Structure formats: structure tokens, C-alpha cells
Amino acid sequence: MTSAQQSERFATLPDDQTLTKTVEALEQSGFSVEVVDSPDSARDVVLARIPHGASVMTNSSVTLGETGIVDAIDSGGPYVSARAEMARLDPATQAQQMKGISGHADFALGSVHAITQDGALLIASMSGSQHASYAWGAANVIFVAGAQKIVPTLEAARERIYEHSLPREDARVMDAYGVHSFVGKILEIHREQPGRIHIVLIRRHIGF
């Protein structure tokens, strides 16, 4: 299979039957799920779930940026931005404080790189900085993802990370910072206690 065919394979939106099957599997794994039709709708339903005054960590995500969620949280307003709190600290001398802020917010927001049809989530990262909050630290986690990230199996999910998401993230990071990206760590979430992780699926191609 050529690289162009691989890219198309991992950028195709699922049909309604596959989407329904995946939502049911996610719910059986302890996640709650909403399906929306647009990035604006995704932003609205995410913000509606967060009480005013809650501390919120917006983890690095093209999807969060494209939906306007990052601006809504981190540019002032009724929420306590964990990212803004971290920006006031010195990474050279206050790194542990920064980890505490990012890892224990009331809400951790982000995206995933793949969702399997049997209900597993995979999140790749260079450093793993967001993984602690997703796995355990944050009281609530909200993932926002385009439906093109749904894949049949765990094997396909890992292939999607390396063959589709990484090249695009590498190009983004190189353009922004002049360095290459890489996959340092992959978090897999297969089950969760009901009520902690909420997933907003967008019927659009969005993010990597």
C-alpha cells in the first residue's frame, strides 16, 4: 500500500453503522459519548460540561485549537486556566510545580490519535506530559476528536499514529519550532470508571 493510500485510509470518515458500533463499544467501556456535526457544536458541548470557576488544562492538540476550545479556556473568561498558571512559573526551577498544576486540574482537555471500534483510546506524545492527567490525575477528562480517527483494531490504531499522525505533527512542529517530533510514549485507555472520561466525536475531518 502506498503512502498516499495509507493517508487516505486513516483520513476517511466512518459510515453511520461503524460510528454507532464504536459509540456503543466506548459506552460499554465506561466512557460517555456525544456525537456532534461541527467544530462549533463540539466547543459548545465541551464548555457546557465545565462549571465556571473550575481549573482546566488544555493539553496540546490541533483539534482543540481548531474548535476554538483553547481560546475559550485560556484567553480569560469564567474558567481557571491551568496553562496560564503554568506560564507564570519558571521551568528551570519550578518544573515540579508545573507538573502538579497540569496533572491535577479539575478538567483535562485534549484529543486522541486513534479510537478502535471495540472501544479503546490511544494517545501518542513526545514527552507524555498529558498522560498522567488522562490516566489518573484529573478529576474529569474530555476528549474531542474527528470521527476519521476511528479504526478497526489496535494494530490499525498504532499504524495510524506512526503513518498518519506523526508525519503531520512532525511537519507542524518543524514549522513552528524548527525541531522534529517523535513518538516517545503511547497511552492506551481500554476501560474507565463511568463518569470520568467524556468523548465528543465530530462528524468531520479535524485534527491529526
WOGIPE-V277005 format. One record per residue. N is the residue number from 0. PHI is phi in whole degrees, -180 to 180 (NA if undefined). NEAR is the number of other ideal C-beta (glycine too) atoms within 12 Angstrom. D_LAST is the distance of its C-alpha to the last C-alpha in whole Angstrom. Layout:
[[N	PHI	NEAR	D_LAST] [N	PHI	NEAR	D_LAST]]
//
This chain:
[[0	NA	11	20] [1	-73	9	19] [2	-63	14	16] [3	-66	13	15] [4	-67	13	16] [5	-62	21	14] [6	-62	22	11] [7	-64	16	12] [8	-59	21	13] [9	-96	37	9] [10	-119	26	9] [11	-91	21	12] [12	-72	24	13] [13	-74	29	16] [14	-75	14	19] [15	-62	14	21] [16	-64	12	23] [17	-67	24	20] [18	-62	28	18] [19	-63	20	22] [20	-60	21	22] [21	-68	36	19] [22	-60	29	20] [23	-62	18	23] [24	-66	26	22] [25	-62	37	20] [26	-66	24	23] [27	-67	20	26] [28	-90	28	24] [29	101	23	25] [30	-91	35	22] [31	-98	26	22] [32	-139	34	20] [33	-124	26	20] [34	-113	30	18] [35	-126	27	18] [36	-99	20	18] [37	-151	22	16] [38	-59	31	14] [39	-63	20	18] [40	-65	24	19] [41	-61	40	16] [42	-59	31	18] [43	-63	22	21] [44	-73	27	21] [45	-66	40	19] [46	-64	31	22] [47	-67	18	25] [48	-87	29	24] [49	-106	34	25] [50	-66	16	29] [51	-60	16	30] [52	94	13	31] [53	-72	25	28] [54	-83	33	26] [55	-134	42	23] [56	-106	45	20] [57	-94	43	17] [58	-74	42	15] [59	-56	32	12] [60	-165	39	9] [61	-61	30	7] [62	-62	41	8] [63	-61	40	11] [64	-67	27	12] [65	-70	25	11] [66	-85	37	13] [67	85	25	16] [68	-69	45	16] [69	-59	32	16] [70	-63	19	19] [71	-65	27	21] [72	-90	39	21] [73	-94	26	22] [74	-106	15	24] [75	91	11	27] [76	106	20	28] [77	-84	16	29] [78	-113	32	27] [79	-95	25	27] [80	-80	32	24] [81	-65	36	24] [82	-65	33	22] [83	-67	24	25] [84	-63	24	27] [85	-64	28	26] [86	-65	16	26] [87	-85	14	29] [88	-102	20	30] [89	-98	12	30] [90	-58	15	28] [91	-71	9	31] [92	-121	9	33] [93	-129	16	31] [94	-62	16	28] [95	-68	15	30] [96	-64	19	30] [97	-63	25	26] [98	-63	24	25] [99	-64	21	28] [100	-64	31	26] [101	-71	39	23] [102	-87	29	23] [103	-129	23	26] [104	-68	38	25] [105	-62	29	26] [106	-131	38	22] [107	-108	44	19] [108	-111	49	16] [109	-176	48	12] [110	-137	45	9] [111	-128	48	9] [112	-98	45	7] [113	-160	43	9] [114	-130	47	13] [115	-85	32	16] [116	-66	29	18] [117	-98	24	21] [118	98	32	19] [119	-109	36	17] [120	-114	43	14] [121	-126	37	13] [122	-129	43	11] [123	-95	40	11] [124	-158	31	13] [125	-68	22	15] [126	-101	19	18] [127	82	22	17] [128	-62	29	18] [129	-89	38	17] [130	-66	31	18] [131	-61	26	21] [132	-69	38	21] [133	-66	42	19] [134	-74	26	21] [135	-158	18	24] [136	-69	27	25] [137	-77	36	24] [138	-68	24	26] [139	-138	30	23] [140	-127	44	19] [141	-125	46	17] [142	-106	48	14] [143	-118	47	12] [144	-149	51	9] [145	-70	42	9] [146	-68	37	11] [147	-68	34	9] [148	-82	44	8] [149	-75	46	12] [150	-133	37	13] [151	-70	23	17] [152	-140	18	18] [153	-63	23	17] [154	-60	16	18] [155	-66	26	15] [156	-64	35	13] [157	-69	25	13] [158	-62	26	13] [159	-61	38	10] [160	-59	36	9] [161	-80	26	11] [162	-96	31	11] [163	-118	34	7] [164	-70	41	5] [165	-61	31	8] [166	-58	24	9] [167	-73	24	7] [168	-68	31	7] [169	-61	24	11] [170	-65	17	11] [171	-65	22	10] [172	-68	20	13] [173	-63	16	15] [174	-67	13	16] [175	-83	15	16] [176	-125	14	18] [177	75	10	19] [178	-131	14	18] [179	-89	17	16] [180	-92	27	14] [181	-159	20	14] [182	-92	25	14] [183	-91	17	17] [184	-147	21	17] [185	-126	30	15] [186	-98	32	16] [187	-112	26	17] [188	-117	33	19] [189	-103	22	21] [190	-147	20	23] [191	-149	29	24] [192	-64	15	27] [193	-55	15	27] [194	102	14	26] [195	-96	27	24] [196	-111	37	21] [197	-116	33	19] [198	-119	44	16] [199	-109	46	15] [200	-99	43	14] [201	-105	39	13] [202	-77	27	14] [203	-144	26	12] [204	-81	25	9] [205	-150	34	7] [206	75	37	4] [207	-98	37	0]]
//
